[in-house]
Amino acid sequence: PSPLQYVLIAVVLCTITAAEVSLYYLQGDLPNAAIIPLLLIFAILKFALVASWYMHLRTDRPIFARFFVLGIVSAVLLFLIALTSLQIWS
C-alpha cells in the first residue's frame, strides 16, 4: 500500500473516533439501547481497519485473520453478557 492509503485510513479512523465522541455527548438525548450498539459497531469497524491495514492481516495467511475475528467476537459477546448481568438494557 502507498503512504496515501495509510493516510486515508488514518483520516477514516479519526472520523470514526469523532463520531464516537459525539455519541458520548448525546448520552442524555439517545437511550442507552441505541448508543451501546452504535459504539460496538464503531469499535468493530476501527478494529477491522487497524488489523487489516496497519497489522497487514489482509496480506497474511487467513488463519491469522480467523484468530483476530474470534477474538473480537469473543470480546463483544463477553461485553454483552456483562451488560446484561448489570441490567443495562432495561
CORJOSUL-V692417 format. One record per residue. N is the residue number from 1. PSI is psi in whole degrees, -180 to 180 (* if undefined). OMEGA is omega in radians with two decimals (* if undefined). Layout:
BEGIN
[[N	PSI	OMEGA] [N	PSI	OMEGA]]
END
This chain:
BEGIN
[[1	149	-3.13] [2	162	3.08] [3	-31	3.11] [4	-39	3.11] [5	-40	3.10] [6	-39	3.12] [7	-40	3.11] [8	-41	3.08] [9	-40	3.10] [10	-38	3.10] [11	-41	3.10] [12	-42	3.12] [13	-40	3.09] [14	-38	3.11] [15	-43	3.10] [16	-40	3.11] [17	-40	3.09] [18	-37	3.10] [19	-38	3.09] [20	-43	3.13] [21	-39	3.12] [22	-33	3.06] [23	-34	3.11] [24	-39	-3.13] [25	-14	3.06] [26	15	-3.01] [27	-38	3.13] [28	-24	-3.09] [29	-33	3.14] [30	144	3.08] [31	156	3.12] [32	-30	-3.13] [33	-17	3.07] [34	-35	-3.08] [35	-45	-3.05] [36	-48	3.10] [37	-36	3.10] [38	-43	3.11] [39	-37	3.08] [40	-41	3.11] [41	-44	3.11] [42	-41	3.14] [43	-41	3.13] [44	-40	3.08] [45	-46	3.14] [46	-41	3.10] [47	-46	-3.12] [48	-42	3.13] [49	-46	-3.12] [50	-45	-3.10] [51	-40	-3.07] [52	-36	-3.09] [53	-55	-3.02] [54	-25	3.08] [55	3	3.03] [56	35	3.13] [57	-23	-3.12] [58	-15	3.10] [59	-6	3.12] [60	-179	3.10] [61	149	-3.08] [62	-24	-3.13] [63	-35	3.12] [64	-40	3.09] [65	-37	3.11] [66	-39	3.09] [67	-42	3.14] [68	-40	3.11] [69	-43	3.09] [70	-40	3.13] [71	-44	-3.12] [72	-37	3.10] [73	-43	3.11] [74	-42	3.14] [75	-42	3.13] [76	-43	3.11] [77	-43	3.11] [78	-40	3.11] [79	-44	3.13] [80	-36	3.08] [81	-42	3.11] [82	-42	3.10] [83	-37	3.11] [84	-40	3.13] [85	-26	3.09] [86	1	3.13] [87	44	-3.12] [88	-18	-3.05] [89	-15	-3.09] [90	*	*]]
END
